[in-house]
């Protein structure tokens, strides 16, 4: 059990504390990136060929069951290789959301002999947060007709991993603090009503950023000023 000192450190310091040097951070980032990439590719193909086609496991798991296994799987793997670093787990989730979708649709080349995109816009049908943000699942109007969220998502995650690997752990932590709460608000607002999604999209980032500012101030801004 956590004693009062450890609990205080967990709440008021852990979120902004860099516990490893840059070389250690680089190694952890590399491992997390590699395991997330491999997992996303394999799960994408598994989803296309096993869940949605051929064996049709979707009839057993349902959409929610499939998504739960997909997200839980990458969380467990990244938690293991990163030794439970929340920053890596959140950004790994973000990266997996994008890359797994690409490889799931890529199975159309083999199954149907067609180019994977534009994919049917099931995203806005199922994901409330996508709808209220203006239809992030809609394809862009030019080739390769990928969903709009690819256009924003991939540059963000690749920028994070490049900075985390080539720059330093402090910069990547600050960047993750900016990006992570908004991504998680999209995730948490996915399956409710449009109204619930709007509330989550507004309140979750605000609460997260206020919490970050609070712990920065509580530690005399030493994380930024060091």
MARTOR-363951 format. One record per residue (C-alpha): residue number from 0; z, x, y; chain. Coordinates in steps of 0.25 Angstrom, whole numbers. Example, Ala and Ser with C-alpha at 12.3 -4.5 7.8 and 13.67 -1.06 7.14 Angstrom:
<pts>
PT; 0; 31; 49; -18; A
PT; 1; 29; 55; -4; A
</pts>
This chain:
<pts>
PT; 0; 0; 0; 0; A
PT; 1; -2; 4; 14; A
PT; 2; 10; 9; 22; A
PT; 3; 11; 6; 37; A
PT; 4; 5; 19; 41; A
PT; 5; -7; 18; 32; A
PT; 6; -9; 4; 37; A
PT; 7; -9; 7; 51; A
PT; 8; -19; 19; 49; A
PT; 9; -28; 9; 41; A
PT; 10; -28; -1; 52; A
PT; 11; -27; 8; 65; A
PT; 12; -34; 21; 61; A
PT; 13; -43; 20; 49; A
PT; 14; -54; 13; 55; A
PT; 15; -57; 25; 65; A
PT; 16; -51; 36; 57; A
PT; 17; -61; 47; 52; A
PT; 18; -54; 53; 40; A
PT; 19; -65; 63; 35; A
PT; 20; -73; 74; 42; A
PT; 21; -88; 72; 45; A
PT; 22; -92; 79; 32; A
PT; 23; -83; 70; 23; A
PT; 24; -88; 58; 31; A
PT; 25; -103; 62; 29; A
PT; 26; -101; 63; 14; A
PT; 27; -94; 49; 13; A
PT; 28; -106; 44; 22; A
PT; 29; -116; 50; 13; A
PT; 30; -110; 44; 0; A
PT; 31; -108; 31; 6; A
PT; 32; -122; 30; 11; A
PT; 33; -128; 35; -3; A
PT; 34; -120; 25; -11; A
PT; 35; -123; 14; -2; A
PT; 36; -138; 17; -2; A
PT; 37; -138; 18; -18; A
PT; 38; -130; 5; -19; A
PT; 39; -138; -3; -9; A
PT; 40; -151; 1; -16; A
PT; 41; -146; -2; -30; A
PT; 42; -139; -15; -26; A
PT; 43; -152; -19; -18; A
PT; 44; -160; -18; -31; A
PT; 45; -150; -24; -39; A
PT; 46; -149; -36; -30; A
PT; 47; -164; -38; -30; A
PT; 48; -167; -36; -45; A
PT; 49; -154; -41; -51; A
PT; 50; -147; -50; -42; A
PT; 51; -159; -58; -36; A
PT; 52; -170; -56; -46; A
PT; 53; -171; -53; -61; A
PT; 54; -156; -56; -66; A
PT; 55; -153; -64; -54; A
PT; 56; -138; -61; -53; A
PT; 57; -138; -68; -40; A
PT; 58; -137; -81; -48; A
PT; 59; -123; -76; -53; A
PT; 60; -118; -68; -41; A
PT; 61; -124; -76; -30; A
PT; 62; -127; -70; -16; A
PT; 63; -113; -68; -12; A
PT; 64; -109; -62; -25; A
PT; 65; -121; -52; -24; A
PT; 66; -117; -48; -10; A
PT; 67; -103; -46; -13; A
PT; 68; -106; -37; -25; A
PT; 69; -116; -29; -16; A
PT; 70; -106; -27; -5; A
PT; 71; -94; -24; -13; A
PT; 72; -102; -14; -21; A
PT; 73; -106; -5; -9; A
PT; 74; -92; -7; -3; A
PT; 75; -86; -1; -16; A
PT; 76; -96; 10; -17; A
PT; 77; -95; 15; -3; A
PT; 78; -80; 13; -3; A
PT; 79; -79; 23; -15; A
PT; 80; -88; 34; -9; A
PT; 81; -82; 33; 5; A
PT; 82; -68; 31; 0; A
PT; 83; -66; 18; 7; A
PT; 84; -71; 21; 21; A
PT; 85; -74; 8; 28; A
PT; 86; -85; 14; 37; A
PT; 87; -93; 18; 25; A
PT; 88; -91; 5; 18; A
PT; 89; -95; -4; 29; A
PT; 90; -107; 4; 33; A
PT; 91; -111; 5; 18; A
PT; 92; -110; -10; 17; A
PT; 93; -120; -11; 29; A
PT; 94; -129; -1; 23; A
PT; 95; -129; -8; 10; A
PT; 96; -132; -21; 16; A
PT; 97; -145; -16; 21; A
PT; 98; -150; -6; 11; A
PT; 99; -147; -16; -1; A
PT; 100; -155; -27; 5; A
PT; 101; -167; -18; 7; A
PT; 102; -167; -14; -8; A
PT; 103; -164; -28; -13; A
PT; 104; -177; -33; -6; A
PT; 105; -184; -20; -10; A
PT; 106; -184; -26; -24; A
PT; 107; -195; -36; -20; A
PT; 108; -205; -25; -21; A
PT; 109; -203; -25; -36; A
PT; 110; -199; -39; -39; A
PT; 111; -210; -46; -30; A
PT; 112; -219; -35; -26; A
PT; 113; -217; -38; -11; A
PT; 114; -211; -30; 1; A
PT; 115; -196; -33; 2; A
PT; 116; -197; -38; 17; A
PT; 117; -197; -47; 23; A
PT; 118; -185; -52; 15; A
PT; 119; -181; -67; 15; A
PT; 120; -171; -69; 26; A
PT; 121; -160; -73; 17; A
PT; 122; -151; -65; 25; A
PT; 123; -150; -75; 37; A
PT; 124; -149; -86; 27; A
PT; 125; -136; -80; 20; A
PT; 126; -130; -71; 31; A
PT; 127; -124; -78; 43; A
PT; 128; -122; -66; 51; A
PT; 129; -137; -62; 50; A
PT; 130; -141; -76; 55; A
PT; 131; -132; -76; 67; A
PT; 132; -136; -62; 71; A
PT; 133; -150; -67; 72; A
PT; 134; -156; -67; 58; A
PT; 135; -154; -52; 54; A
PT; 136; -161; -55; 40; A
PT; 137; -174; -59; 47; A
PT; 138; -185; -49; 44; A
PT; 139; -190; -40; 56; A
PT; 140; -204; -45; 60; A
PT; 141; -212; -32; 56; A
PT; 142; -213; -24; 44; A
PT; 143; -205; -21; 35; A
PT; 144; -199; -35; 39; A
PT; 145; -185; -31; 35; A
PT; 146; -173; -39; 39; A
PT; 147; -168; -37; 53; A
PT; 148; -154; -32; 49; A
PT; 149; -161; -20; 42; A
PT; 150; -166; -16; 56; A
PT; 151; -152; -15; 62; A
PT; 152; -144; -12; 49; A
PT; 153; -151; 0; 44; A
PT; 154; -151; 9; 57; A
PT; 155; -137; 6; 58; A
PT; 156; -132; 10; 44; A
PT; 157; -141; 22; 44; A
PT; 158; -136; 26; 58; A
PT; 159; -122; 25; 53; A
PT; 160; -125; 34; 40; A
PT; 161; -132; 44; 48; A
PT; 162; -121; 45; 59; A
PT; 163; -110; 45; 48; A
PT; 164; -117; 57; 41; A
PT; 165; -123; 65; 52; A
PT; 166; -114; 63; 63; A
PT; 167; -99; 61; 61; A
PT; 168; -89; 51; 55; A
PT; 169; -83; 47; 68; A
PT; 170; -97; 42; 73; A
PT; 171; -100; 35; 60; A
PT; 172; -86; 28; 61; A
PT; 173; -88; 23; 75; A
PT; 174; -102; 18; 71; A
PT; 175; -97; 11; 59; A
PT; 176; -87; 4; 68; A
PT; 177; -98; -1; 77; A
PT; 178; -107; -6; 65; A
PT; 179; -97; -10; 54; A
PT; 180; -90; -22; 61; A
PT; 181; -104; -28; 64; A
PT; 182; -109; -26; 51; A
PT; 183; -97; -32; 44; A
PT; 184; -97; -44; 53; A
PT; 185; -111; -47; 48; A
PT; 186; -107; -45; 34; A
PT; 187; -94; -54; 36; A
PT; 188; -102; -65; 43; A
PT; 189; -113; -65; 33; A
PT; 190; -109; -77; 24; A
PT; 191; -102; -87; 33; A
PT; 192; -108; -97; 43; A
PT; 193; -116; -92; 56; A
PT; 194; -104; -95; 64; A
PT; 195; -94; -87; 55; A
PT; 196; -104; -76; 56; A
PT; 197; -105; -76; 71; A
PT; 198; -90; -76; 72; A
PT; 199; -89; -64; 62; A
PT; 200; -100; -56; 69; A
PT; 201; -92; -57; 82; A
PT; 202; -78; -56; 78; A
PT; 203; -78; -45; 67; A
PT; 204; -85; -34; 75; A
PT; 205; -76; -38; 87; A
PT; 206; -63; -37; 79; A
PT; 207; -68; -24; 72; A
PT; 208; -72; -17; 85; A
PT; 209; -59; -21; 92; A
PT; 210; -51; -16; 80; A
PT; 211; -59; -3; 81; A
PT; 212; -56; -2; 96; A
PT; 213; -41; -4; 93; A
PT; 214; -40; 7; 82; A
PT; 215; -48; 16; 91; A
PT; 216; -38; 13; 103; A
PT; 217; -26; 14; 94; A
PT; 218; -30; 28; 90; A
PT; 219; -33; 32; 104; A
PT; 220; -48; 32; 102; A
PT; 221; -46; 46; 95; A
PT; 222; -57; 42; 85; A
PT; 223; -67; 42; 96; A
PT; 224; -61; 52; 105; A
PT; 225; -59; 63; 94; A
</pts>
